[in-house]
C-alpha cells in the first residue's frame, strides 16, 4: 500500500504570505475560473522551502504573493486544452510539477503591498515573460533577479519561460497527486 502524500495548506495567517489564487477567478488566461475551490496547497518539502523563501523575502522588506501552487490534474487539462503550448503549459502526458505539489507561481510585494514591476503580468504567455529577456528596463531586471535570488536561495529552481514559476529540483520523479474536489487524495 502506498502512503498518500500530504498537501499542506498555505494561508496568510500560517505563512505570512499574500494569496491571490488567480485560477479560482476569471482573471486568468482562460477568462474563467478553473478551480472549484481556492486552496493554496504544497507538498511538505516545497512548503519547507517556501518558508525559507518567505523569511528571505521578509528580510529584504518584501512579502510573497502566491498566484498558484498545487494544481489538480483536471485543472492542468483545462489549461492545456486552452493553450496546448509546452513552452508554457505542461501536457498531462508529462505532468505538471504543480500537480505534484512542488511548484508555485508568485511575485514580490513591496512594503506598501504593491506588486513589483516584473515587466509582464502573471500568466502573460509571451517571450517577454522569460526570466532573462533582453531589453526590459533595469528596474524590471532587478525585480526579477530579486525574486530569483530569494527563490533559488530557498531551494527552488526556475524555468526559462516564466519569471513567476518556481519548483523543487527533481520534481519529475514524484507522482502526480489528484486532490480534486470530487474525491479523496490519490496518486496517479
C-alpha positions as CSV (number, residue, x, y, z in Angstrom):
1,X,0.0,0.0,0.0
2,X,1.4,3.4,-1.0
3,X,1.3,6.2,1.5
4,X,-0.7,9.1,0.2
5,X,1.3,12.4,0.2
6,X,0.1,15.1,2.5
7,X,-0.6,18.5,1.0
8,X,-0.1,21.4,3.5
9,X,-2.4,24.4,3.4
10,X,-0.6,27.7,2.9
11,X,-2.5,30.7,4.3
12,X,-1.7,34.3,5.1
13,X,-2.2,33.5,8.8
14,X,0.1,30.5,9.0
15,X,2.7,31.6,6.5
16,X,2.7,35.4,6.3
17,X,2.1,35.5,2.6
18,X,-0.4,37.2,0.3
19,X,-2.6,34.8,-1.6
20,X,-4.3,35.6,-4.9
21,X,-5.3,32.3,-6.5
22,X,-5.9,33.5,-10.0
23,X,-7.2,30.2,-11.3
24,X,-10.1,30.3,-8.8
25,X,-11.2,33.5,-10.5
26,X,-11.8,34.7,-14.1
27,X,-8.6,36.8,-14.0
28,X,-6.5,34.2,-15.8
29,X,-5.6,33.3,-19.4
30,X,-8.8,31.2,-19.9
31,X,-11.1,34.1,-18.7
32,X,-13.0,31.7,-16.4
33,X,-12.4,30.1,-13.0
34,X,-10.9,26.6,-13.4
35,X,-10.6,25.7,-9.7
36,X,-13.7,24.6,-7.8
37,X,-12.3,25.9,-4.6
38,X,-9.5,28.3,-3.7
39,X,-7.0,26.1,-1.8
40,X,-3.3,27.0,-1.7
41,X,-1.5,23.7,-1.0
42,X,2.1,22.3,-1.3
43,X,3.8,19.1,-0.6
44,X,5.9,19.2,2.6
45,X,9.3,19.7,1.0
46,X,8.0,22.5,-1.1
47,X,6.3,24.1,1.9
48,X,9.5,23.9,3.9
49,X,11.4,25.7,1.0
50,X,8.6,28.2,0.8
51,X,9.0,29.0,4.5
52,X,12.7,29.8,3.8
53,X,11.8,32.0,0.8
54,X,9.2,33.8,3.0
55,X,12.0,34.6,5.5
56,X,14.5,35.7,2.9
57,X,11.9,38.0,1.2
58,X,10.8,39.4,4.6
59,X,14.5,40.1,5.5
60,X,14.7,42.2,2.3
61,X,11.5,44.1,3.0
62,X,9.2,42.1,0.7
63,X,6.2,39.8,1.0
64,X,5.5,36.9,-1.3
65,X,2.2,36.9,-3.3
66,X,1.2,33.4,-4.4
67,X,-0.8,33.1,-7.6
68,X,-0.9,29.3,-7.8
69,X,0.6,26.3,-6.0
70,X,-0.8,22.7,-6.1
71,X,-2.9,22.3,-9.3
72,X,-5.3,19.3,-9.7
73,X,-4.6,17.4,-12.9
74,X,-8.1,18.2,-14.1
75,X,-7.2,21.9,-13.9
76,X,-4.0,21.2,-15.8
77,X,-6.0,19.6,-18.5
78,X,-8.2,22.7,-18.8
79,X,-5.1,24.9,-19.2
80,X,-3.6,22.5,-21.8
81,X,-6.8,22.4,-23.8
82,X,-6.9,26.2,-23.8
83,X,-3.2,26.7,-24.7
84,X,-1.5,23.5,-25.9
85,X,1.9,25.0,-26.0
86,X,4.6,23.1,-24.0
87,X,6.6,26.3,-23.7
88,X,4.1,27.5,-21.1
89,X,1.7,24.6,-20.2
90,X,2.8,21.1,-19.3
91,X,1.0,18.4,-21.2
92,X,-0.7,15.9,-18.9
93,X,1.2,13.0,-20.5
94,X,4.3,14.7,-19.0
95,X,2.6,16.0,-15.9
96,X,2.9,19.4,-14.3
97,X,5.0,19.9,-11.2
98,X,2.1,22.0,-9.9
99,X,0.1,18.7,-9.9
100,X,2.9,17.1,-7.9
101,X,2.6,19.8,-5.2
102,X,6.1,21.1,-5.7
103,X,5.7,24.2,-7.9
104,X,4.3,27.6,-7.3
105,X,3.7,30.8,-9.2
106,X,4.4,34.0,-7.3
107,X,5.7,37.5,-7.2
108,X,7.1,40.1,-4.6
109,X,5.1,42.8,-2.9
110,X,6.8,45.9,-1.6
111,X,6.3,47.4,1.9
112,X,3.1,49.1,0.7
113,X,1.6,45.8,-0.5
114,X,2.1,46.7,-4.2
115,X,3.4,44.1,-6.7
116,X,6.9,44.9,-8.0
117,X,7.0,45.6,-11.7
118,X,8.1,42.4,-13.4
119,X,7.6,43.7,-17.0
120,X,4.6,41.5,-17.7
121,X,1.7,40.3,-15.7
122,X,1.4,36.8,-14.3
123,X,0.3,34.3,-17.0
124,X,1.4,36.5,-19.8
125,X,2.4,33.7,-22.2
126,X,4.9,35.8,-24.2
127,X,8.6,35.8,-24.9
128,X,8.9,38.9,-22.6
129,X,7.9,36.7,-19.7
130,X,11.3,34.8,-20.0
131,X,13.5,35.3,-16.9
132,X,16.3,37.0,-18.8
133,X,14.5,38.6,-21.7
134,X,16.8,41.3,-23.1
135,X,15.6,44.8,-23.5
136,X,13.5,45.0,-20.3
137,X,14.0,48.1,-18.2
138,X,16.7,47.9,-15.5
139,X,14.2,48.1,-12.6
140,X,12.3,45.1,-14.1
141,X,15.5,43.1,-14.4
142,X,16.4,44.0,-10.9
143,X,13.0,43.0,-9.6
144,X,13.1,39.6,-11.4
145,X,16.6,39.0,-10.1
146,X,15.4,39.8,-6.6
147,X,12.6,37.1,-6.9
148,X,15.1,34.7,-8.5
149,X,17.6,35.2,-5.7
150,X,15.0,34.7,-3.0
151,X,13.6,31.5,-4.6
152,X,17.0,30.0,-5.5
153,X,18.4,30.6,-2.0
154,X,15.3,28.8,-0.6
155,X,16.0,25.7,-2.8
156,X,13.7,26.3,-5.8
157,X,14.6,26.1,-9.4
158,X,13.2,28.3,-12.2
159,X,12.1,27.6,-15.7
160,X,13.2,29.8,-18.6
161,X,9.8,30.8,-20.0
162,X,8.0,32.2,-16.9
163,X,9.5,34.7,-14.4
164,X,6.8,33.7,-11.9
165,X,7.2,29.9,-11.9
166,X,9.4,28.1,-9.3
167,X,9.7,24.4,-8.5
168,X,11.7,21.9,-6.5
169,X,14.5,20.3,-8.4
170,X,13.9,16.6,-9.1
171,X,10.1,17.0,-9.0
172,X,9.5,14.9,-12.1
173,X,10.4,11.8,-10.1
174,X,7.4,12.3,-7.9
175,X,3.9,11.1,-8.8
176,X,1.1,13.3,-9.8
177,X,-1.4,14.0,-7.0
178,X,-5.2,14.0,-7.6
179,X,-6.7,16.1,-4.9
180,X,-9.8,17.1,-6.9
181,X,-12.9,18.3,-5.0
182,X,-14.8,15.3,-6.2
183,X,-12.9,12.6,-4.3
184,X,-10.1,11.7,-1.9
185,X,-6.5,12.4,-2.5
186,X,-4.9,9.8,-4.7
187,X,-1.8,9.2,-6.7
188,X,-1.9,9.0,-10.4
